Amino acid sequence: MFFRITHNDTDSNARTGILTTDHGKIETPVFMPIGTAGSVKGVHQRELMNDISAQIILGNTYHLFLRPGIDLIVKAGGLHKFINWDRPILTDSGGYQVFSLAENRKLKEEGAHFSSHIDGSKHLFTPENIVDIQRTIGADLIMAFDECIPYPSEYEYAKKSMELTHRWLKRGIDHFRNTENLYSHRQFFFPIVQGSTFKDLRQKSAETIAGYNMPANAIGGLSVGEPVDEMYEMLEVVNSILPAEKPRYLMGVGTPANLLECIARGADMFDCVMPTRNGRNGMLFTSEGIINIKNKKWADDLSPVDPEGTSFVDNYYSKAYLRHLVISGEMLGAQIASIHNLTFYMWLMKEARNKIKSGEFIKWKNSITKKLTERL
């Protein structure tokens, strides 16, 4: 069984589950660190496995396609072997990256024509070759090619974009079903719900996606600038339609508070660059709130980053030392901050799973969320 729900919260739509792949089982809710080009920035695979305890990481089709290139990944025996990672991998289809290249891409029915941000070379992504590329990358979980539109968008644009995404989805599923994986492990295909923040479009998209009866479903086009209440509202709309027995992957979310609120609304899987990107810039997430380690107030604070010990970093480094590294521009500072934030996110997901199992999730969520949003 690809996904099995193990516990349902009695006071919300939160649940725990086990998602099974040939590279291992994943306990949900789960946060997935982003390894865009086959690397979670500043973090060794050994640290991801042993210290951070990441169950799964992401790669990105767009970036891996351009560099190092698919031929090298195939020669290595797939991305798992190329980067020496023996746990599950999910690949994003590249739809978001193409969306971000607004001035260097053109969308047509056949697919997306775009120019590489690296060397300006011309390329075409189609629903079919995106499947082929992800087949050769060898990710366990692969995504449909979709159009991710900006916020805000006009209703007619959002509608036409959603319909294009649905037509691309059918082509992608047909191609996926008519092709084989290149390696010895199974691959699972995720459709993506779109529709911006328009309720009727989200309903229509969720119904369309659910109708394909794929093993899991993703929710895209959120956390792109809309107010957080609108994101929560759209998630509730979509999750009332998507089948409860299948995992729901909310793409690109988010802050620690976002994660808990979305878990309460029935989401199971998350990813975001925030832990590493913000960490490199000196923002640290803790159980007591958010720290800007560059602030002078931490200059002589020899206490651990998080008094709760949510990260193994707390056993080794003080706020003062980490601030010294960051202010000095030492690479180790960005590395420690990234590791701390990722470990904190893993701790938060584990705590959420434990609280759901014990029946205390909502009480705990409401209590800790207030802290998680405070600036210390």
N, C-alpha and C positions, 0 to 999 in steps of 0.2 A: 504494500500500500504506500503510495507516494506521500500522503499526508494523513496524519491521524490526530484528531483533537483529543487531548488528555484531560483537560479541565475547562469548565465554563464558569465564569464569574457570575454570581447570582444578582449582582447589583449593576452590571453594565454588560456591554458586548465583548468585553475582554475574554481571551481564552489562551490556553497554552496548547502547544501541539508538537509533533515530531514530524519533520519533513525528511524523507529518506532519499538519498542519492547514492550512486555507486562509489562516491568518494567520501561517504560518511553521512551520519545523521545530524540534523540541525534542529535544535530546540528553539521553538518560537514562543513569544515574540523574540525577534533577533534583529540586531543592528549589524550591517555589513560594511566594513571599512572599504574605502574606495582606493583601488590600485589601478588607476586609469591606464597607464602604459605598462602594466605588469609589475608595478611597484607602488606600495603604500608609502608615500613620500617620507623619507627619513627613518623608516622602520624596517628592520631585518625580518625576513620570514620566520627566523627562529624566535624573535621577540613576539611576533604575531601569534605564533603557536603556543609558546610556553608562558610568556608573561602576560600578554593581553588576552589570550584564550579566544581568539577570533575563530568562529565556527566556519565562516565563509567570507570570501573577499570578492570584490568586483573588478572586472576589466572592462575596457571600452573599445568597442569594435572600430570606431572611427580612428582613434589614436593608434591602436595596434595595427590596423590596416596600413596606415601611413608610415609607421615606424615602430618596430623594426621591419614590418612587412610580413605578409602571410607565408611566403615561401620559407623564411627562416623558422617561423613557428612550426610549420609542418615538418621541416627537417629535424627539429628538436624533438618531435613526437607530440606536439601539442603544448598549450600554454602551461599546463601543470608541470610538465617536465622542464620546459624552458626556464621557468622561474623557481623550480624546486619547491612546489607547493602540492601537498597530497590531500588537501581538503577541498570541499566544493568551491566552484567559481561560478559567478553569474556574469554574463556580459550584457551591457546596455547596447542597444542596436546602433547607436550613433545618431538617432533622431534628434536628440537635444543638441548635440554638437552642430549638426547641420542647421538647426534652428538658430543657433547663436552666430552662424556665418551669414546673416541676412544679406549683407552686401556682396557676398561671394558665392551665392547659390541661387538656383532657379528650380522651382518645383513644377513638375509636369506629371501627367498621368502615369508615365512609365516609371518615374522615380525622381530623385533629387540630383541635379547636376551641381557640382560645387568645385571650388578651387581650394587646394590644400593650403592651410595656414603656414605650412613649413616652407614650401618652395613654389607655390602657385600652380602646381600641376593640376590638370583637369581630371575629374573622376565622376562616375555615376553610381549612386546607390539605388538599388531597386529592392522591392520586397523579396525577390528571389535571391539576388546575390548577397543580400544581408544574411539570409539563412545559410548560404554556402560559406560565407566568411566565418560565421559563428560555428559552423560545422568544423571548419579547419582549425579554428582557434581551440575548439574542444571544450568549451565551457559546459558545465552540467545544466545550467539554467540559461536559456537564451530568449531574447526578446524580439517581439514583432517590430517591424519598421513603421514608425508613425511620424506624424507632424506634431510637434509641440509648439503651440502658438503663445505669443506674449500676453501679459495682462497689463491693461485691459484690452480686450478685442471687441469689435463690433459683432453683433449676433450673427449676421449673415456670413461673415468671415469664419466665425467659430463653427457654424453649421457646415459650410463647405469643407472646411478642414477636417472636421469629424468624419464626414462622408468619405473623403479621400482616404483617411486613415482606415476606415472600414473596408474600402475596396482593396487597399494594400494588404489589409489583414487577411482577407480571403485568399489572395494570391500567395501570401507568405505561408499560410497554413497548408494550402494545396502543395506547395513546393516542399515544405517540411515533411509532409506525409509521403511524398514521392522520392525522398532522398534518404540516404543512410548516414549514420554517424561514422566518422573517419577512424575513430579509435575504439577501444574496447568497452567504453562506458556509455550508459544511456544519456540522452539529452532530452530536456523537457522545455516546451515552447510556451511562452507567456503572451497572451494578447494584452493590449493596453487600452484602458478606458480614457477617452478624451471628452471634450465638450466645454472647456473653459469653466466659468462659474455660472452657467445657465442651467437651471434645474432640469428643464425638459430635455436638453441635449445630453446631460449626464445620464438621465434615465434611459434615453434611447441608446446611448453608447453602452451602458452597462448591460442592457437587455441583449444587444447585439453580441457583445463579447461573451456573455453567459451562454448564449445559444450555440456557440461552437464547442462547448463541453471540453475545453482543454483542462489539463490537470491543475492549473493555477491561473490566477488573473492578476494583472497589475493595474495600478491607477496612476496615470500620468497627468501632466499639465497643471499640477498644483504646486504650491510653494515656489511660484514664479513671480511673486510680487503682490498677490492678492492679500487682503486683510485676513488675519488668522481665523477669525470667526467664519469667513466665507469658505476657507479651506475645510474647517470642521463640518460645516453644513453640507458641502459637496461630498465629503467622505461618508457622511451619514446617508445621503441619498443613494450613493453608489452601493454601499455595503448592505442596504436594505434589499438590493436586487441580486448582487453577486452571490453565488451559492456559498452557504456558510461552511460546507464540508471541504472547501478548497482554500488553500492559502491565498491571502490578499497582500500584495506587495505595493506599498505606497512609496512612490519614487521621489527621491530628493528631499526627504524630510528626516530630521530637522534639528531643532534645539531639544535639549533634554525634556523640557516641558511639553513641546510638541509631541514627542514620542509617547509620553504617558497619556496625553489626551487622545491621541489617535489609537493607542492600544485599547483605551476604554470604548472606542467606537468601532472596534472589530478588526483593526489592521494587524498584520502579523510580521511583516518584513519591512525594513527601512534601510536607507543609505543616505549619506550626506558627506560633503567635503568638510563640514564645519569642524569636527574634532581636530583634524590635521591642519587645515588652512588657518583656522583661528589660533590654534596652538602655536604655529610658526610666527604668528604676529603677537604672541604674548597673552592671549586670552585663555584662561584655564577654567574648566567646569569642575565644580566640587559639590558635595552634598549640602554645603552651607550656602552656596551661591556662586557667582561669577567673579573671578579675579582678573584684573588687568595687572599682570606681574610687572609691567614697566613702571607702575606708579611708585613714587618715592616712599610711600608708607610701608612698603615691603622691604626696604633697603637693609634693615637690620633685624628683620623678623626671622628668627632661626627655627620657627615651628614648621612642621610638615605642611605641604600644600593643602591636604585635606585631613583634618583631625580624625575623621572616620576611617582613615586608612583604606579608601576605596581603590587605591592604586599602589602597586608595589613600589612606585617612585617615592611614596610617603615614608618608606623605611630607609631611604638613602639620602634624599636631598631636601634642603630647607627652601622656604620661599626666598630668603636672602640670596642663597647660592644660585638658584634658578634665575632670579632677577639679574644678578651679576652676569650670568652667561648671556641672557637675552640682550641686555643693554650693551654688552661688549661685542655683540654680533657673532658670538661663538656658535658654530653649527650644533654643538652639543645641546645648547639651550633649546633650539627648535626641535631637536630630536626628543629630548626629555619631555617637553611640553606636549608634543604629539602623542607620545607613548602614554603619558598621564591621561590625556583626554580620551583616547581610545579605550584605555583600561576603565576609566570612569563610565563610559557608555556601556561597556560590557557588564560592569557591576550593576548599572541601573537596569539593564534588561534582565539580569539574573534575579535581582530583587523583585522586579515586576512579576516574573514567572513564579517566584516563591509566594508573593502576596496573593496572586490569583489562586494558587493551589490552596492557600490557607484561608481564603475567603475574606482577606483584609485589604484587597487591592484599592477599592475606592477610598476608604479612610486614609490609607497610606498615600495614595496619589494626591488627594486634596491637601494633605499636610506637607508633603515634600515639594510639591509644585510651587508653593509660595516661596520656599527657600531657593529653588533652582533658578528663579527669575530675578533674584536680588543681586545687585552689584555691591560687592564687598569693598 
